[in-house]
Amino acid sequence: MQHFRHASPCLCDRRGFALGAFAFLSAPGVQLSAPGSQLSTLDRQLSFNARTAWRSFLGAYWHSDKAQFRKHKGNDGVLLDFWLSAHAWDAIIDASRLFPDDSAKAMLPAFYDAFMKRHPDWRTNEFNDDILWWTISCTRAYSATKDARYLTQARTMFDWLVGREIDDVLGGGMWWKNTERKSKNACDNFPAVITACNLHRLTRERKYLDTAKALYSWGRGKFFDEGTGAVYDNVNSEGALTRWDFSYNVGTFIGSALRLHRATQERRYLDDALKAGRHMTTALSPNGTLKPCGQGDGGAFNGIGARYMAELSANREGQEFTKWIFANAEAAWAHRRKSDGVAGTDWSKTPADDFDVECQTANSAVTLMLVAEALRRVTGKRTADNG
């Protein structure tokens, strides 16, 4: 991930149930109800919205010949970047579970195979967070399919990162880049916790839980504001903290805390997740919907934040956030562009027809609608108010 970290923050622009990243889409023993005749009119609408948004997204960005997503609409030949492709694959995984009769189930392995042809050796990517987004996605794909190659790849790359990118400088933590030692970032350390917890759940190897607990403890001490629930961005090699406050860092902190709560049953982790969730729904959502984070890397931030907020909402004690999830999903749906069904950077405003909505930006809105539909099926609720 290259574009945002060295720019000004531009804060408007730059489960006991949680088991995978979107946990309850891939957790063993968890059943998603299928849309059918028993749905209320409102529930049926949410299911329709998620499926329609997904299909519109494919129509706008899917490159069928290459089995990859285009970065832009049209035929300029530019494919989606390394780290952003992981989040597009996450959406494919979501859709394959929600709509098994649709094309996503076949797309899941095809997308991975095509990506591996483009990027056969992930160690050539200098950004550790880029690799970690993919290790999370691989654990999710394994949970959904039981295809062992996904789990093998996740373990191989995560073990490689742990072996060389974590040290005692600044008291612990993982470095942002594997080619230099200039900063340790929230966007590495909390995705690393999520990967480690997922691997612990899938393999039962204690080393992964130990790694998760150590990284979480270090990252919480460096980045988490106990007073506000904010999760700050990075600390440089001299120990100076950059206080950028982005939805994706808050989201992965929540995802990390939920997994450790499930693995350990220690209440403190759930309390952390709830505190961060309240920050997401207030400071980062001053008008009720998440503040836009622009495009480039920022286009993916709110989709990541929404994914882990939906996980938190699935927890019995996180139900206070359910209404926020559905309100954001409904706002994004209401502000899709009529011409192509794509939502833009701001879920409360419809993008102009001549505005180039990049794939990762559109995917954030699609991810929001997919996880909202998954949340509805798991909780049996559409809003926090309907029992």
Backbone hydrogen bonds in HBPLUS format (Angstrom, degrees):
<---DONOR---> <-ACCEPTOR-->    atom                        ^
c    i                          cat <-CA-CA->   ^        H-A-AA   ^      H-
h    n   atom  resd res      DA  || num        DHA   H-A  angle D-A-AA Bond
n    s   type  num  typ     dist DA aas  dist angle  dist       angle   num
A0007-ALA N   A0004-PHE O   3.01 MM   3  5.24 164.0  2.04 114.4 119.4     1
A0013-ASP N   A0010-CYS O   2.38 MM   3  4.90 138.4  1.53 123.3 139.0     2
A0023-ALA N   A0020-GLY O   2.71 MM   3  3.43 101.8  2.32 126.1 106.6     3
A0025-LEU N   A0022-PHE O   2.91 MM   3  5.78 165.3  1.93 132.8 137.5     4
A0026-SER N   A0023-ALA O   2.99 MM   3  5.77 156.9  2.04 124.0 129.9     5
A0030-VAL N   A0027-ALA O   3.18 MM   3  5.61 164.7  2.21 132.7 133.6     6
A0039-LEU N   A0036-GLY O   3.23 MM   3  5.94 171.4  2.23 122.8 125.2     7
A0044-ARG N   A0040-SER O   2.86 MM   4  6.02 161.6  1.90 151.9 157.4     8
A0045-GLN N   A0041-THR O   3.02 MM   4  6.20 145.7  2.14 139.7 148.7     9
A0046-LEU N   A0042-LEU O   3.12 MM   4  6.47 153.9  2.19 147.1 153.0    10
A0047-SER N   A0043-ASP O   3.06 MM   4  6.37 162.3  2.09 155.0 159.1    11
A0048-PHE N   A0044-ARG O   2.92 MM   4  6.12 158.7  1.97 146.4 152.6    12
A0049-ASN N   A0045-GLN O   2.80 MM   4  6.01 157.8  1.85 150.4 156.8    13
A0050-ALA N   A0046-LEU O   3.04 MM   4  6.29 162.5  2.07 151.1 154.2    14
A0051-ARG N   A0047-SER O   3.13 MM   4  6.36 170.2  2.14 153.0 155.3    15
A0052-THR N   A0048-PHE O   2.86 MM   4  5.93 165.0  1.88 155.2 160.1    16
A0053-ALA N   A0049-ASN O   2.82 MM   4  5.88 163.2  1.84 151.7 156.6    17
A0054-TRP N   A0050-ALA O   3.03 MM   4  6.14 157.8  2.08 144.4 150.6    18
A0055-ARG N   A0051-ARG O   3.01 MM   4  6.26 161.7  2.04 149.6 154.0    19
A0056-SER N   A0052-THR O   2.90 MM   4  6.09 155.5  1.96 149.8 156.9    20
A0057-PHE N   A0053-ALA O   2.95 MM   4  6.12 154.1  2.02 145.9 152.9    21
A0058-LEU N   A0054-TRP O   3.04 MM   4  6.37 157.7  2.09 149.4 154.9    22
A0059-GLY N   A0055-ARG O   2.97 MM   4  6.19 160.5  2.01 146.7 152.2    23
A0060-ALA N   A0056-SER O   3.01 MM   4  6.23 140.8  2.17 143.8 153.7    24
A0061-TYR N   A0057-PHE O   3.02 MM   4  6.15 154.9  2.09 153.9 159.7    25
A0062-TRP N   A0058-LEU O   2.93 MM   4  4.85 157.7  1.98 132.6 137.7    26
A0070-ARG N   A0061-TYR O   2.75 MM   9  5.05 170.2  1.76 151.7 154.9    27
A0063-HIS N   A0068-GLN O   2.82 MM   5  5.46 165.6  1.84 171.7 171.9    28
A0066-LYS N   A0063-HIS O   3.15 MM   3  5.57 128.3  2.43 107.5 119.8    29
A0067-ALA N   A0063-HIS O   2.78 MM   4  5.67 122.9  2.10 149.5 167.0    30
A0080-LEU N   A0069-PHE O   2.90 MM  11  5.68 157.3  1.95 158.4 154.5    31
A0071-LYS N   A0078-VAL O   2.94 MM   7  5.77 170.3  1.95 139.6 140.1    32
A0359-CYS N   A0071-LYS O   2.91 MM 288  5.11 163.6  1.94 144.6 146.7    33
A0085-SER N   A0081-ASP O   2.92 MM   4  5.93 139.1  2.09 145.6 155.3    34
A0086-ALA N   A0083-TRP O   3.17 MM   3  5.44 136.8  2.37 100.2 111.1    35
A0088-ALA N   A0084-LEU O   3.19 MM   4  6.57 146.6  2.30 142.8 152.4    36
A0089-TRP N   A0085-SER O   2.89 MM   4  6.13 152.9  1.97 147.1 154.2    37
A0090-ASP N   A0086-ALA O   2.92 MM   4  6.22 146.2  2.04 138.3 148.1    38
A0091-ALA N   A0087-HIS O   3.12 MM   4  6.39 148.1  2.23 136.5 143.8    39
A0092-ILE N   A0088-ALA O   3.07 MM   4  6.47 148.3  2.17 141.7 150.6    40
A0093-ILE N   A0089-TRP O   2.86 MM   4  6.20 158.5  1.90 154.3 159.9    41
A0094-ASP N   A0090-ASP O   2.88 MM   4  6.19 160.0  1.92 150.1 155.5    42
A0095-ALA N   A0091-ALA O   2.88 MM   4  6.09 170.0  1.89 152.7 155.1    43
A0096-SER N   A0092-ILE O   2.85 MM   4  6.01 152.0  1.93 149.7 157.7    44
A0097-ARG N   A0093-ILE O   3.24 MM   4  6.50 141.4  2.40 143.8 152.2    45
A0097-ARG N   A0094-ASP O   3.12 MM   3  5.41 132.6  2.35 102.6 114.8    46
A0098-LEU N   A0094-ASP O   2.94 MM   4  6.19 157.8  1.99 153.7 161.0    47
A0099-PHE N   A0095-ALA O   2.78 MM   4  5.53 164.3  1.80 148.1 152.8    48
A0102-ASP N   A0099-PHE O   2.86 MM   3  5.49 166.2  1.88 125.9 129.9    49
A0106-ALA N   A0103-SER O   3.21 MM   3  5.80 127.7  2.50 115.2 125.6    50
A0107-MET N   A0103-SER O   3.15 MM   4  6.35 147.6  2.26 145.9 155.2    51
A0108-LEU N   A0104-ALA O   3.01 MM   4  6.12 138.7  2.18 151.0 158.1    52
A0111-PHE N   A0107-MET O   2.77 MM   4  5.72 163.3  1.80 158.1 160.1    53
A0112-TYR N   A0108-LEU O   3.40 MM   4  6.57 165.2  2.42 143.2 147.0    54
A0113-ASP N   A0109-PRO O   2.92 MM   4  6.08 167.6  1.93 153.4 156.8    55
A0114-ALA N   A0110-ALA O   3.04 MM   4  6.17 162.4  2.07 147.5 152.2    56
A0115-PHE N   A0111-PHE O   2.89 MM   4  6.09 156.0  1.95 150.0 157.1    57
A0116-MET N   A0112-TYR O   2.89 MM   4  6.12 158.7  1.94 154.6 160.1    58
A0117-LYS N   A0113-ASP O   3.12 MM   4  6.40 139.4  2.29 140.0 150.5    59
A0118-ARG N   A0114-ALA O   3.21 MM   4  6.53 146.5  2.33 140.7 149.1    60
A0118-ARG N   A0115-PHE O   3.03 MM   3  5.07 119.9  2.40  95.6 110.7    61
A0119-HIS N   A0115-PHE O   2.80 MM   4  6.03 148.9  1.89 149.5 159.7    62
A0124-THR N   A0121-ASP O   3.17 MM   3  6.06 170.9  2.18 123.6 126.1    63
A0125-ASN N   A0122-TRP O   3.03 MM   3  5.63 167.0  2.05 118.6 122.6    64
A0178-ASN N   A0126-GLU O   2.84 MM  52  5.20 153.6  1.91 143.0 151.3    65
A0130-ASP N   A0127-PHE O   3.12 MM   3  5.42 126.0  2.43 102.3 115.2    66
A0128-ASN N   A0176-TRP O   2.90 MM  48  5.62 151.1  1.99 149.5 157.6    67
A0132-LEU N   A0128-ASN O   3.02 MM   4  6.31 154.7  2.08 147.3 155.0    68
A0133-TRP N   A0129-ASP O   2.94 MM   4  6.20 154.3  2.01 156.0 159.9    69
A0134-TRP N   A0131-ILE O   3.11 MM   3  5.29 120.0  2.49  97.2 111.7    70
A0135-THR N   A0131-ILE O   2.95 MM   4  6.37 144.1  2.08 143.9 155.1    71
A0136-ILE N   A0132-LEU O   2.99 MM   4  6.23 160.1  2.03 152.9 156.6    72
A0137-SER N   A0133-TRP O   3.10 MM   4  6.35 163.5  2.12 141.8 146.5    73
A0138-CYS N   A0134-TRP O   2.83 MM   4  6.04 152.7  1.91 147.7 155.1    74
A0139-THR N   A0135-THR O   3.09 MM   4  6.34 152.5  2.17 145.0 150.9    75
A0139-THR N   A0136-ILE O   3.11 MM   3  5.31 119.4  2.49  99.0 113.5    76
A0140-ARG N   A0136-ILE O   3.06 MM   4  6.42 152.4  2.14 149.6 157.8    77
A0141-ALA N   A0137-SER O   2.81 MM   4  6.09 157.4  1.86 151.2 157.9    78
A0142-TYR N   A0138-CYS O   2.93 MM   4  6.11 155.0  1.99 145.3 151.7    79
A0143-SER N   A0139-THR O   3.05 MM   4  6.26 160.1  2.09 142.5 147.7    80
A0144-ALA N   A0140-ARG O   2.99 MM   4  6.24 146.3  2.10 145.5 154.9    81
A0145-THR N   A0141-ALA O   2.92 MM   4  6.01 144.5  2.05 146.9 155.9    82
A0146-LYS N   A0142-TYR O   2.66 MM   4  4.72 154.9  1.72 136.8 144.0    83
A0150-TYR N   A0147-ASP O   3.18 MM   3  6.11 152.6  2.26 126.6 131.3    84
A0152-THR N   A0148-ALA O   2.92 MM   4  6.14 164.0  1.95 157.3 162.3    85
A0153-GLN N   A0149-ARG O   3.02 MM   4  6.08 159.0  2.06 139.8 144.9    86
A0154-ALA N   A0150-TYR O   3.02 MM   4  6.23 160.8  2.06 147.7 153.1    87
A0155-ARG N   A0151-LEU O   2.94 MM   4  6.15 167.3  1.96 155.0 158.0    88
A0156-THR N   A0152-THR O   2.89 MM   4  6.00 166.2  1.91 151.6 156.1    89
A0157-MET N   A0153-GLN O   3.05 MM   4  6.11 174.1  2.06 152.6 154.1    90
A0158-PHE N   A0154-ALA O   2.95 MM   4  5.94 157.6  2.01 145.9 153.2    91
A0159-ASP N   A0155-ARG O   2.85 MM   4  5.82 165.5  1.87 150.0 154.8    92
A0160-TRP N   A0156-THR O   3.10 MM   4  6.21 149.4  2.20 137.8 146.3    93
A0161-LEU N   A0157-MET O   3.04 MM   4  6.28 158.3  2.09 146.1 151.1    94
A0162-VAL N   A0158-PHE O   2.91 MM   4  6.15 170.0  1.92 159.9 162.2    95
A0163-GLY N   A0159-ASP O   3.00 MM   4  6.04 152.7  2.08 142.6 149.8    96
A0164-ARG N   A0161-LEU O   3.22 MM   3  5.52 143.6  2.36 103.7 113.2    97
A0165-GLU N   A0161-LEU O   2.75 MM   4  5.32 157.6  1.80 160.4 163.1    98
A0175-TRP N   A0165-GLU O   2.99 MM  10  5.60 153.9  2.06 151.0 157.2    99
A0171-GLY N   A0168-ASP O   2.85 MM   3  4.79 146.1  1.96 130.9 125.7   100
A0172-GLY N   A0169-VAL O   3.42 MM   3  5.81 174.7  2.42 112.3 113.7   101
A0176-TRP N   A0183-SER O   2.96 MM   7  5.91 162.8  1.99 156.5 151.2   102
A0237-SER N   A0182-LYS O   2.95 MM  55  5.15 131.6  2.19 138.2 132.7   103
A0184-LYS N   A0235-VAL O   2.96 MM  51  5.54 162.8  1.99 160.3 163.7   104
A0235-VAL N   A0184-LYS O   2.95 MM  51  5.54 160.5  1.99 155.6 161.3   105
A0188-ASP N   A0185-ASN O   3.24 MM   3  5.54 161.1  2.28 106.2 112.0   106
A0189-ASN N   A0185-ASN O   3.18 MM   4  6.44 177.5  2.18 157.0 156.8   107
A0186-ALA N   A0233-ASP O   2.78 MM  47  5.37 172.5  1.78 154.6 156.0   108
A0190-PHE N   A0186-ALA O   3.14 MM   4  5.89 172.2  2.15 148.7 151.2   109
A0192-ALA N   A0188-ASP O   2.92 MM   4  6.00 142.5  2.06 143.6 155.1   110
A0193-VAL N   A0189-ASN O   3.08 MM   4  6.34 143.3  2.22 134.7 143.6   111
A0194-ILE N   A0190-PHE O   3.00 MM   4  6.32 161.2  2.03 152.5 156.8   112
A0195-THR N   A0191-PRO O   2.92 MM   4  6.15 165.1  1.94 148.4 152.2   113
A0196-ALA N   A0192-ALA O   2.89 MM   4  6.03 166.0  1.91 148.4 152.8   114
A0197-CYS N   A0193-VAL O   2.87 MM   4  6.08 162.7  1.90 154.7 159.0   115
A0198-ASN N   A0194-ILE O   2.92 MM   4  6.11 160.8  1.95 151.3 157.0   116
A0199-LEU N   A0195-THR O   2.83 MM   4  6.07 160.6  1.87 155.7 161.2   117
A0200-HIS N   A0196-ALA O   2.87 MM   4  6.08 150.6  1.95 144.9 153.5   118
A0201-ARG N   A0197-CYS O   2.94 MM   4  6.19 159.7  1.98 149.7 154.5   119
A0202-LEU N   A0198-ASN O   2.97 MM   4  6.22 151.4  2.06 145.5 153.5   120
A0203-THR N   A0199-LEU O   2.81 MM   4  5.80 151.5  1.89 149.9 156.5   121
A0204-ARG N   A0200-HIS O   2.70 MM   4  4.79 145.6  1.82 133.1 141.9   122
A0208-TYR N   A0205-GLU O   3.23 MM   3  6.08 147.2  2.35 120.2 126.0   123
A0209-LEU N   A0206-ARG O   3.08 MM   3  5.35 117.9  2.48 104.6 119.1   124
A0210-ASP N   A0206-ARG O   3.00 MM   4  6.29 164.5  2.03 161.6 166.4   125
A0211-THR N   A0207-LYS O   2.99 MM   4  6.16 156.5  2.04 143.7 149.7   126
A0212-ALA N   A0208-TYR O   2.95 MM   4  6.14 160.6  1.98 146.0 151.6   127
A0213-LYS N   A0209-LEU O   2.93 MM   4  6.15 164.7  1.96 155.0 158.0   128
A0214-ALA N   A0210-ASP O   3.06 MM   4  6.23 159.5  2.10 147.1 152.6   129
A0215-LEU N   A0211-THR O   2.94 MM   4  6.11 170.5  1.95 158.3 160.7   130
A0216-TYR N   A0212-ALA O   2.92 MM   4  5.99 159.5  1.96 149.0 155.4   131
A0217-SER N   A0213-LYS O   3.01 MM   4  6.05 164.2  2.03 144.0 148.7   132
A0218-TRP N   A0214-ALA O   3.05 MM   4  6.25 162.6  2.08 148.0 152.7   133
A0219-GLY N   A0215-LEU O   2.81 MM   4  5.92 171.2  1.81 152.9 156.0   134
A0220-ARG N   A0216-TYR O   2.73 MM   4  5.76 162.5  1.76 154.4 159.5   135
A0221-GLY N   A0217-SER O   3.17 MM   4  6.24 157.4  2.23 138.9 144.7   136
A0222-LYS N   A0218-TRP O   3.10 MM   4  6.38 140.6  2.26 144.9 156.0   137
A0223-PHE N   A0219-GLY O   2.82 MM   4  5.75 168.7  1.84 159.1 161.6   138
A0224-PHE N   A0220-ARG O   3.17 MM   4  4.92 150.6  2.26 121.6 129.7   139
A0232-TYR N   A0223-PHE O   2.84 MM   9  4.77 167.5  1.86 135.3 134.6   140
A0225-ASP N   A0230-ALA O   2.88 MM   5  5.22 168.1  1.90 156.8 156.6   141
A0229-GLY N   A0225-ASP O   2.74 MM   4  5.27 157.4  1.79 157.8 163.9   142
A0233-ASP N   A0242-THR O   3.20 MM   9  5.84 127.6  2.49 149.6 163.7   143
A0242-THR N   A0234-ASN O   2.80 MM   8  5.38 171.6  1.81 163.9 164.6   144
A0236-ASN N   A0240-ALA O   2.95 MM   4  5.43 155.9  2.01 146.2 148.8   145
A0239-GLY N   A0236-ASN O   2.80 MM   3  5.21 158.2  1.84 115.6 123.1   146
A0250-VAL N   A0246-PHE O   3.24 MM   4  6.59 162.7  2.27 153.2 158.1   147
A0251-GLY N   A0247-SER O   2.84 MM   4  5.96 154.0  1.91 143.6 151.7   148
A0252-THR N   A0248-TYR O   2.98 MM   4  6.17 163.2  2.01 145.2 148.2   149
A0253-PHE N   A0249-ASN O   3.03 MM   4  6.12 148.2  2.14 141.6 150.4   150
A0254-ILE N   A0250-VAL O   3.00 MM   4  6.27 157.1  2.06 147.2 153.1   151
A0255-GLY N   A0251-GLY O   2.90 MM   4  6.24 161.8  1.93 151.5 156.7   152
A0256-SER N   A0252-THR O   2.90 MM   4  5.98 151.2  1.98 139.8 147.1   153
A0257-ALA N   A0253-PHE O   2.92 MM   4  6.16 165.7  1.94 152.9 156.5   154
A0258-LEU N   A0254-ILE O   2.91 MM   4  6.11 163.3  1.94 157.8 162.0   155
A0259-ARG N   A0255-GLY O   3.23 MM   4  6.33 158.6  2.28 140.3 145.4   156
A0260-LEU N   A0256-SER O   3.05 MM   4  6.32 160.6  2.09 152.8 158.2   157
A0261-HIS N   A0257-ALA O   2.89 MM   4  6.05 149.4  1.98 146.1 155.1   158
A0262-ARG N   A0258-LEU O   3.02 MM   4  6.27 157.4  2.07 145.9 151.4   159
A0263-ALA N   A0259-ARG O   2.93 MM   4  6.15 156.5  1.99 146.2 153.0   160
A0264-THR N   A0260-LEU O   2.93 MM   4  5.87 150.4  2.01 144.8 151.3   161
A0265-GLN N   A0261-HIS O   2.64 MM   4  4.90 145.4  1.76 138.1 146.5   162
A0269-TYR N   A0266-GLU O   3.34 MM   3  6.20 148.2  2.45 120.4 125.4   163
A0270-LEU N   A0267-ARG O   3.03 MM   3  5.40 116.5  2.45 107.5 122.2   164
A0271-ASP N   A0267-ARG O   3.03 MM   4  6.35 160.9  2.06 159.0 165.2   165
A0272-ASP N   A0268-ARG O   3.06 MM   4  6.28 151.4  2.14 142.2 149.1   166
A0273-ALA N   A0269-TYR O   3.07 MM   4  6.41 160.4  2.11 149.5 154.1   167
A0274-LEU N   A0270-LEU O   2.94 MM   4  6.21 162.7  1.97 155.7 159.7   168
A0275-LYS N   A0271-ASP O   2.99 MM   4  6.17 157.4  2.04 147.4 153.4   169
A0276-ALA N   A0272-ASP O   2.98 MM   4  6.23 165.4  2.00 156.2 159.5   170
A0277-GLY N   A0273-ALA O   2.84 MM   4  6.01 151.3  1.92 146.7 155.6   171
A0278-ARG N   A0274-LEU O   3.04 MM   4  6.28 152.1  2.12 146.6 152.4   172
A0279-HIS N   A0275-LYS O   3.21 MM   4  6.55 145.5  2.34 140.6 149.9   173
A0280-MET N   A0276-ALA O   2.97 MM   4  6.32 152.0  2.05 147.6 155.3   174
A0281-THR N   A0277-GLY O   3.07 MM   4  6.35 154.7  2.14 148.6 154.5   175
A0282-THR N   A0279-HIS O   3.32 MM   3  5.25 149.5  2.42  96.9 105.6   176
A0284-LEU N   A0279-HIS O   3.26 MM   5  6.60 161.3  2.30 160.8 162.8   177
A0285-SER N   A0282-THR O   3.08 MM   3  5.03 150.7  2.16 101.9 111.0   178
A0291-LYS N   A0284-LEU O   2.95 MM   7  5.93 156.0  2.01 167.8 163.8   179
A0288-GLY N   A0285-SER O   2.96 MM   3  4.99 166.7  1.98 113.6 115.6   180
A0298-GLY N   A0295-GLN O   3.01 MM   3  5.05 112.4  2.48 145.0 132.8   181
A0299-GLY N   A0296-GLY O   3.15 MM   3  5.59 149.8  2.25 108.9 116.9   182
A0300-ALA N   A0297-ASP O   3.04 MM   3  5.94 163.8  2.07 127.0 130.7   183
A0301-PHE N   A0298-GLY O   3.11 MM   3  5.20 148.5  2.22 104.7 113.8   184
A0304-ILE N   A0300-ALA O   3.26 MM   4  6.51 156.9  2.32 154.4 160.5   185
A0305-GLY N   A0301-PHE O   2.97 MM   4  6.30 162.3  2.00 151.8 157.2   186
A0306-ALA N   A0302-ASN O   2.87 MM   4  5.97 160.0  1.90 143.7 149.0   187
A0307-ARG N   A0303-GLY O   3.04 MM   4  6.19 153.2  2.11 142.4 149.1   188
A0308-TYR N   A0304-ILE O   3.37 MM   4  6.71 163.3  2.40 155.9 157.0   189
A0309-MET N   A0305-GLY O   3.02 MM   4  6.22 144.1  2.16 145.0 156.0   190
A0310-ALA N   A0306-ALA O   2.93 MM   4  6.11 149.3  2.03 149.6 156.4   191
A0311-GLU N   A0307-ARG O   3.26 MM   4  6.65 148.2  2.37 137.5 145.7   192
A0312-LEU N   A0308-TYR O   3.03 MM   4  6.28 157.9  2.08 140.9 146.3   193
A0313-SER N   A0309-MET O   2.89 MM   4  6.13 151.7  1.97 144.3 152.3   194
A0314-ALA N   A0310-ALA O   3.12 MM   4  6.36 132.6  2.36 140.0 151.2   195
A0314-ALA N   A0311-GLU O   3.07 MM   3  5.21 135.3  2.28  98.8 111.2   196
A0315-ASN N   A0312-LEU O   3.08 MM   3  5.40 150.4  2.17 106.1 115.0   197
A0318-GLY N   A0315-ASN O   2.80 MM   3  5.04 154.5  1.87 112.0 120.8   198
A0321-PHE N   A0318-GLY O   3.01 MM   3  5.93 171.6  2.02 128.2 131.0   199
A0322-THR N   A0319-GLN O   3.13 MM   3  5.27 162.9  2.17 108.3 113.6   200
A0325-ILE N   A0321-PHE O   3.11 MM   4  6.50 155.8  2.17 154.6 160.6   201
A0326-PHE N   A0322-THR O   3.13 MM   4  6.48 168.7  2.14 160.4 161.3   202
A0327-ALA N   A0323-LYS O   2.86 MM   4  5.98 153.1  1.93 148.4 156.8   203
A0328-ASN N   A0324-TRP O   2.99 MM   4  6.15 158.1  2.04 149.1 154.0   204
A0329-ALA N   A0325-ILE O   2.97 MM   4  6.23 159.7  2.01 150.2 156.4   205
A0330-GLU N   A0326-PHE O   2.87 MM   4  5.99 157.8  1.92 146.5 152.4   206
A0331-ALA N   A0327-ALA O   2.96 MM   4  6.13 149.4  2.06 140.6 149.0   207
A0332-ALA N   A0328-ASN O   2.92 MM   4  6.17 164.9  1.94 153.9 157.3   208
A0333-TRP N   A0329-ALA O   2.98 MM   4  6.16 158.1  2.03 145.7 152.0   209
A0334-ALA N   A0330-GLU O   2.93 MM   4  6.04 160.7  1.97 144.6 150.0   210
A0335-HIS N   A0331-ALA O   3.11 MM   4  6.25 130.1  2.37 141.9 154.0   211
A0335-HIS N   A0332-ALA O   3.29 MM   3  5.25 138.7  2.47  94.2 105.3   212
A0336-ARG N   A0333-TRP O   3.33 MM   3  5.51 155.3  2.39 116.4 112.4   213
A0337-ARG N   A0342-VAL O   2.80 MM   5  5.26 163.9  1.83 129.5 133.9   214
A0341-GLY N   A0337-ARG O   2.70 MM   4  4.97 141.1  1.85 151.2 157.5   215
A0349-LYS N   A0346-ASP O   3.10 MM   3  5.54 167.7  2.12 119.2 120.6   216
A0355-PHE N   A0352-ALA O   3.05 MM   3  5.26 165.5  2.07 112.8 116.2   217
A0357-VAL N   A0355-PHE O   3.04 MM   2  5.93 114.0  2.50 113.2  96.8   218
A0361-THR N   A0358-GLU O   3.04 MM   3  5.38 126.5  2.34 106.0 119.9   219
A0362-ALA N   A0358-GLU O   3.07 MM   4  6.44 164.1  2.10 160.4 164.6   220
A0363-ASN N   A0359-CYS O   2.81 MM   4  5.99 152.4  1.88 150.9 160.0   221
A0364-SER N   A0360-GLN O   3.16 MM   4  6.31 137.9  2.35 133.7 142.0   222
A0364-SER N   A0361-THR O   3.22 MM   3  5.37 131.1  2.47  97.9 109.8   223
A0366-VAL N   A0362-ALA O   3.16 MM   4  6.47 158.6  2.20 148.4 154.8   224
A0367-THR N   A0363-ASN O   2.73 MM   4  5.86 164.4  1.75 153.7 158.0   225
A0368-LEU N   A0364-SER O   2.99 MM   4  6.20 159.6  2.03 145.3 150.8   226
A0369-MET N   A0365-ALA O   3.08 MM   4  6.39 157.5  2.14 146.3 151.2   227
A0370-LEU N   A0366-VAL O   2.87 MM   4  6.15 154.0  1.94 153.6 161.6   228
A0371-VAL N   A0367-THR O   2.88 MM   4  6.09 169.5  1.89 161.7 163.5   229
A0372-ALA N   A0368-LEU O   2.95 MM   4  6.04 145.8  2.07 142.2 152.3   230
A0373-GLU N   A0369-MET O   3.07 MM   4  6.21 154.5  2.14 139.0 145.0   231
A0374-ALA N   A0370-LEU O   2.94 MM   4  6.25 157.6  1.99 147.6 154.3   232
A0375-LEU N   A0371-VAL O   2.84 MM   4  5.95 155.2  1.90 141.1 148.1   233
A0376-ARG N   A0372-ALA O   2.94 MM   4  6.19 154.8  2.00 145.2 151.9   234
A0377-ARG N   A0373-GLU O   3.08 MM   4  6.37 156.4  2.13 148.0 153.5   235
A0378-VAL N   A0374-ALA O   3.00 MM   4  6.23 151.9  2.08 148.7 156.5   236
A0379-THR N   A0375-LEU O   2.90 MM   4  5.96 172.6  1.91 158.9 161.0   237
A0380-GLY N   A0376-ARG O   2.86 MM   4  5.37 140.2  2.02 136.4 146.0   238
